[in-house]
Amino acid sequence: MLEQLIKDSQALDRALAGEELSYNDGLELMNYDNLHLLAAVADDARKKLVGEIVTFAASYYMNYTNVCAASCQMCAFYRKDGADDAYTLTPQEIEQRVGIAQQMGATEVHIVGGFHPKLPLEYYEDMMKLIKKNHPQLNIKALTAAEIFYLSKLTKNSTKEVLSRLKSAGLDSMPGGGAELFHPDVRSKIARGKCTGQQWLDVIEEAHGMGINSNVTMLYGHIEKPEHIVDHLIKIRELQKKTRGFLTLIPLKFSLDNTELEQEHLVNNECSSVYDLKIIALSRLMLANVLNNISVYWVAYGKKLAQVALSNGGNDLVGTAFSEEVYRAAGKPTASSVEELATMVKEIGRSPAQRNTHFKVLRTF
């Protein structure tokens, strides 16, 4: 049926046949106007690759500090050291919050912060040891590759040494943040002070080689061009072929409020829902057969658009996002329960399932 509808796109033909898409195929689809057909092919790929289950985790988000030496133009969360509203939690305060999260049913704790210029490596080790001692069954998903790179420079240890010490302290997996977009033409304009795209990929490759799985993100909807999106997806695909260490791709919609990009009028509006859906569909098709979990971050989309995105190639809702502070700083509501997420999935005729960090189903609804 779909084959008969595709008359004007070699890339869609190739996607429908299950072939790996090239850079030029990706550009063709980024500029393709028939969103309904693109969505149908992406949804067809989703059905073949992962079936009808939509997963999500009970996840507690913990920002240990908002102090950051970088000044990313797309971030509304960071503060400079010494600012009136800057904060840094002690390992003991973090463990207390994690204890509450576990009582709320969380199976993983997602810990990220900024590039704090004064925290030693021992701070992070103490934090993880304390969590593991008191909550051994919780998955510690902590510190982005960008944070690891910064810690390496700050403490004059290799990134491998930093990862090794943190793994010994209790690090189980890593979030996908800090990836933004890898292409230097756009990264230099949205992520001032962060590692390069290649440095991010190098750190994650080391982590995967040590048995530390991770997510990967893609920040879009700001100043990028189609070629930057396609470049990012291909770099993810090539590393995944090498390491098989990525668990899911999470496309992140740029949230405009309170960011430098807004204040400097480099971006005046958030991208359209049509563009959001195109990104989800393209991600599914570019990564098909290599990275088959495509996460829809409902915190950024809102729950209604998230439901539509699940019919454009998505198969995961990330998680409950208890206490998510980064998007909240940009004006987005962030809390939900596993029951609410399950209802979202049932409303579109799919099968909800709570998963752990590594995509093992823990229960169905």
C-alpha positions as CSV (number, residue, x, y, z in Angstrom):
1,M,0.0,0.0,0.0
2,L,2.7,2.5,1.0
3,E,4.8,1.6,-2.0
4,Q,2.0,2.7,-4.3
5,L,1.8,6.1,-2.6
6,I,5.5,6.9,-2.8
7,K,6.0,8.5,-6.3
8,D,8.5,11.2,-5.7
9,S,11.1,10.1,-3.2
10,Q,13.9,7.7,-3.7
11,A,14.9,8.1,0.0
12,L,11.4,7.0,1.2
13,D,11.5,4.0,-1.2
14,R,14.8,3.0,0.3
15,A,13.6,3.5,3.8
16,L,10.5,1.4,3.2
17,A,12.7,-1.4,1.8
18,G,14.7,-1.3,5.0
19,E,17.9,0.0,3.4
20,E,20.4,2.2,5.2
21,L,19.9,5.9,4.2
22,S,22.7,8.0,3.0
23,Y,23.6,11.6,3.8
24,N,21.8,12.7,0.6
25,D,18.8,10.6,1.5
26,G,18.6,12.4,4.9
27,L,18.8,15.8,3.2
28,E,16.0,14.8,0.8
29,L,13.8,13.8,3.7
30,M,14.5,16.9,5.7
31,N,13.3,18.9,2.7
32,Y,10.4,16.6,1.9
33,D,6.9,18.2,2.0
34,N,4.6,15.3,2.5
35,L,4.7,14.9,6.3
36,H,1.9,12.4,6.3
37,L,3.7,10.0,4.0
38,L,7.0,10.5,5.9
39,A,5.2,9.8,9.1
40,A,3.6,6.6,7.7
41,V,6.9,5.2,6.5
42,A,8.5,6.0,9.9
43,D,5.6,4.4,11.7
44,D,5.9,1.4,9.5
45,A,9.6,1.0,10.4
46,R,8.7,1.4,14.1
47,K,6.2,-1.4,13.9
48,K,8.7,-3.7,12.1
49,L,11.6,-2.9,14.5
50,V,10.0,-2.6,17.9
51,G,6.3,-3.4,17.7
52,E,3.4,-1.8,19.5
53,I,4.9,-1.3,23.0
54,V,5.7,2.2,24.2
55,T,8.1,2.3,27.1
56,F,9.0,4.7,29.9
57,A,11.0,4.7,33.1
58,A,10.2,5.9,36.6
59,S,13.0,8.4,36.6
60,Y,14.1,11.1,39.2
61,Y,16.0,14.0,37.8
62,M,18.6,15.5,40.1
63,N,20.6,18.7,39.3
64,Y,23.4,18.7,41.8
65,T,24.3,22.3,40.9
66,N,23.3,25.1,38.6
67,V,26.8,26.6,38.6
68,C,28.5,26.4,35.3
69,A,31.7,27.7,33.8
70,A,30.3,27.4,30.3
71,S,27.8,30.0,29.0
72,C,25.7,28.1,26.5
73,Q,23.5,30.4,24.6
74,M,20.7,27.9,24.5
75,C,20.5,27.3,28.3
76,A,18.2,29.0,30.8
77,F,19.4,26.9,33.7
78,Y,23.0,27.8,34.4
79,R,24.3,30.4,36.8
80,K,27.8,31.8,37.4
81,D,29.6,30.9,40.6
82,G,28.7,33.5,43.3
83,A,25.3,34.4,41.8
84,D,22.5,35.0,44.3
85,D,20.5,32.0,43.0
86,A,23.4,29.7,42.5
87,Y,23.4,26.4,44.4
88,T,25.4,23.3,44.9
89,L,24.0,20.3,46.9
90,T,26.1,18.2,49.2
91,P,26.4,14.5,48.7
92,Q,24.2,14.0,51.8
93,E,21.5,16.3,50.5
94,I,21.5,14.5,47.2
95,E,21.2,11.1,48.9
96,Q,18.3,12.4,50.9
97,R,16.5,13.4,47.8
98,V,17.3,10.2,46.1
99,G,15.7,8.3,49.1
100,I,12.5,10.2,48.6
101,A,12.6,9.4,44.9
102,Q,12.9,5.7,45.6
103,Q,9.9,5.9,47.9
104,M,8.1,7.5,44.9
105,G,8.9,4.4,42.8
106,A,11.9,5.6,40.9
107,T,14.2,2.9,39.4
108,E,16.8,5.3,38.2
109,V,18.3,8.6,39.2
110,H,19.4,11.0,36.5
111,I,22.1,13.2,37.8
112,V,23.5,16.1,35.8
113,G,24.6,19.7,36.6
114,G,26.9,22.3,35.2
115,F,30.7,22.7,34.8
116,H,31.4,23.6,38.4
117,P,34.9,25.1,38.5
118,K,35.6,24.2,42.2
119,L,34.2,20.7,42.8
120,P,36.9,17.9,43.0
121,L,36.4,14.5,41.5
122,E,36.0,13.2,45.1
123,Y,32.7,15.1,45.3
124,Y,31.2,13.0,42.6
125,E,32.7,9.8,43.9
126,D,31.3,10.5,47.4
127,M,27.9,11.2,45.9
128,M,27.7,8.0,44.0
129,K,29.1,5.8,46.8
130,L,26.6,7.2,49.2
131,I,23.7,6.6,46.8
132,K,24.9,3.0,46.1
133,K,25.4,2.3,49.8
134,N,21.8,3.3,50.8
135,H,20.0,2.5,47.5
136,P,21.9,-0.3,45.8
137,Q,19.1,-1.3,43.4
138,L,18.8,2.2,41.9
139,N,20.5,2.8,38.5
140,I,22.8,5.8,38.8
141,K,22.6,7.5,35.4
142,A,24.9,10.4,35.8
143,L,27.1,13.1,34.2
144,T,27.1,13.8,30.5
145,A,30.1,13.2,28.3
146,A,30.6,17.0,28.3
147,E,30.7,17.0,32.1
148,I,33.2,14.1,32.1
149,F,35.4,16.0,29.6
150,Y,35.3,19.2,31.7
151,L,36.1,17.2,34.9
152,S,39.1,15.7,33.1
153,K,40.5,19.1,32.3
154,L,39.7,20.5,35.7
155,T,41.3,17.6,37.7
156,K,44.1,16.9,35.2
157,N,43.1,13.3,34.8
158,S,42.4,11.5,31.6
159,T,38.7,11.0,30.6
160,K,39.3,7.3,30.9
161,E,40.6,7.7,34.5
162,V,37.6,9.9,35.4
163,L,35.2,7.3,34.0
164,S,37.0,4.4,35.7
165,R,36.9,6.1,39.1
166,L,33.2,7.0,38.8
167,K,32.3,3.5,37.6
168,S,34.1,2.1,40.7
169,A,32.1,4.6,42.8
170,G,28.8,3.4,41.4
171,L,28.2,4.9,38.0
172,D,25.9,2.6,36.1
173,S,25.0,4.5,32.9
174,M,25.2,8.0,31.4
175,P,22.6,10.4,30.1
176,G,22.8,11.7,26.5
177,G,23.0,15.4,27.3
178,G,25.7,17.7,26.0
179,A,25.6,16.3,22.5
180,E,23.6,19.3,21.3
181,L,24.6,19.2,17.6
182,F,28.0,17.8,16.7
183,H,28.7,20.0,13.6
184,P,31.2,22.7,14.5
185,D,29.4,25.3,12.4
186,V,26.5,25.3,14.7
187,R,28.0,23.9,17.9
188,S,30.3,26.9,18.3
189,K,27.2,29.2,18.3
190,I,25.0,27.4,20.7
191,A,27.4,25.6,23.1
192,R,30.1,28.1,24.1
193,G,32.6,26.6,26.5
194,K,31.6,22.9,25.9
195,C,33.7,20.2,24.4
196,T,33.6,19.8,20.6
197,G,31.3,17.3,19.0
198,Q,34.1,14.9,18.3
199,Q,35.4,15.1,21.9
200,W,31.8,14.2,23.1
201,L,31.8,11.2,20.8
202,D,35.3,10.2,22.0
203,V,34.3,10.3,25.7
204,I,31.1,8.2,25.0
205,E,33.1,5.7,23.0
206,E,35.4,5.2,26.0
207,A,32.4,4.9,28.3
208,H,30.8,2.3,26.1
209,G,34.1,0.4,25.9
210,M,34.1,0.2,29.7
211,G,30.6,-1.2,29.8
212,I,28.8,2.1,30.6
213,N,25.8,2.4,28.3
214,S,24.4,5.8,27.5
215,N,21.6,7.7,25.8
216,V,22.3,10.3,23.1
217,T,20.5,13.5,22.5
218,M,20.1,15.9,19.5
219,L,19.1,19.5,20.3
220,Y,17.2,21.0,17.4
221,G,14.9,23.9,16.5
222,H,17.3,26.8,16.9
223,I,19.8,28.0,14.3
224,E,20.6,24.7,12.6
225,K,20.2,23.8,8.9
226,P,19.1,20.4,7.5
227,E,22.6,19.2,6.9
228,H,23.5,19.7,10.6
229,I,20.7,17.3,11.7
230,V,21.6,14.7,9.1
231,D,25.3,14.9,10.1
232,H,24.4,14.4,13.7
233,L,22.3,11.3,13.1
234,I,25.0,9.7,10.9
235,K,27.7,10.3,13.5
236,I,25.4,8.6,16.1
237,R,24.8,5.7,13.7
238,E,28.5,5.2,12.9
239,L,29.5,5.1,16.6
240,Q,26.6,2.8,17.4
241,K,27.7,0.3,14.8
242,K,31.1,0.4,16.5
243,T,30.1,0.1,20.2
244,R,26.4,-0.8,20.4
245,G,26.5,1.3,23.6
246,F,23.6,3.7,22.9
247,L,20.3,2.8,24.5
248,T,18.1,5.4,22.8
249,L,18.2,8.7,20.9
250,I,16.3,11.6,22.5
251,P,15.7,14.5,20.1
252,L,15.4,17.6,22.3
253,K,13.3,20.5,21.1
254,F,15.0,23.8,21.9
255,S,13.0,25.8,24.5
256,L,13.4,29.5,23.9
257,D,12.3,31.3,27.1
258,N,15.1,32.9,29.2
259,T,18.0,31.9,26.9
260,E,20.7,34.1,25.3
261,L,19.5,33.0,21.8
262,E,16.2,34.7,22.6
263,Q,17.7,37.7,24.3
264,E,20.1,38.3,21.4
265,H,17.2,37.8,18.9
266,L,19.1,34.9,17.1
267,V,16.0,32.8,17.6
268,N,12.6,34.5,17.9
269,N,10.2,31.6,17.9
270,E,10.3,27.9,18.9
271,C,10.1,25.5,15.9
272,S,6.7,24.3,14.6
273,S,5.1,21.0,15.6
274,V,5.4,20.0,12.0
275,Y,9.2,20.3,12.3
276,D,9.1,18.3,15.6
277,L,7.3,15.4,13.9
278,K,9.7,15.5,10.9
279,I,12.7,15.2,13.3
280,I,11.2,12.2,15.0
281,A,10.4,10.5,11.7
282,L,13.8,11.2,10.2
283,S,15.5,9.9,13.4
284,R,13.7,6.6,13.1
285,L,14.5,6.2,9.4
286,M,18.2,7.3,9.6
287,L,18.9,5.0,12.6
288,A,16.8,2.0,11.6
289,N,18.3,-1.4,12.4
290,V,21.2,0.3,14.3
291,L,19.6,2.2,17.1
292,N,16.0,1.2,17.4
293,N,14.8,3.2,20.4
294,I,13.6,6.7,19.5
295,S,12.4,8.6,22.5
296,V,9.8,11.3,22.6
297,Y,10.5,13.8,25.3
298,W,7.0,14.8,26.4
299,V,8.4,17.4,28.8
300,A,9.4,19.5,25.8
301,Y,6.5,18.7,23.5
302,G,3.6,18.6,25.9
303,K,1.6,15.4,26.2
304,K,-0.7,15.9,23.2
305,L,2.0,16.4,20.7
306,A,4.0,13.6,22.3
307,Q,1.1,11.3,21.4
308,V,1.3,12.3,17.8
309,A,5.1,11.9,17.8
310,L,4.6,8.3,18.9
311,S,2.8,7.8,15.6
312,N,5.7,9.3,13.7
313,G,8.3,6.7,14.6
314,G,8.7,7.1,18.4
315,N,8.5,4.2,20.8
316,D,9.5,5.6,24.2
317,L,8.5,8.4,26.4
318,V,11.8,8.7,28.4
319,G,10.3,8.8,31.9
320,T,8.4,10.5,34.6
321,A,10.9,13.4,35.0
322,F,10.2,13.9,38.7
323,S,11.9,17.2,39.7
324,E,13.2,18.1,36.2
325,E,14.7,21.6,36.5
326,V,16.3,22.4,33.1
327,Y,13.1,22.6,31.1
328,R,11.3,24.2,34.0
329,A,13.8,27.0,33.9
330,A,12.7,27.6,30.3
331,G,9.0,27.6,31.3
332,K,7.9,24.0,30.7
333,P,5.9,22.0,33.2
334,T,7.8,18.8,34.0
335,A,6.1,16.3,36.4
336,S,4.1,13.2,35.5
337,S,3.4,9.7,36.9
338,V,3.8,6.3,35.3
339,E,0.0,6.0,35.4
340,E,-0.4,9.3,33.4
341,L,2.1,8.1,30.8
342,A,0.4,4.8,30.5
343,T,-2.9,6.5,29.9
344,M,-1.3,8.7,27.2
345,V,-0.1,5.5,25.4
346,K,-3.5,3.7,25.8
347,E,-5.3,6.7,24.3
348,I,-3.5,6.1,21.0
349,G,-4.1,2.4,21.0
350,R,-0.6,1.3,21.9
351,S,0.7,-0.9,24.8
352,P,2.3,0.9,27.7
353,A,5.2,-0.7,29.6
354,Q,7.4,0.6,32.4
355,R,11.1,-0.2,31.7
356,N,14.4,0.0,33.5
357,T,17.3,2.1,32.2
358,H,18.4,-0.6,29.9
359,F,15.0,-1.1,28.3
360,K,14.1,-4.2,30.1
361,V,10.3,-4.2,30.7
362,L,9.4,-4.2,34.4
363,R,5.7,-4.2,34.2
364,T,2.8,-3.6,31.7
365,F,-0.5,-1.8,32.3
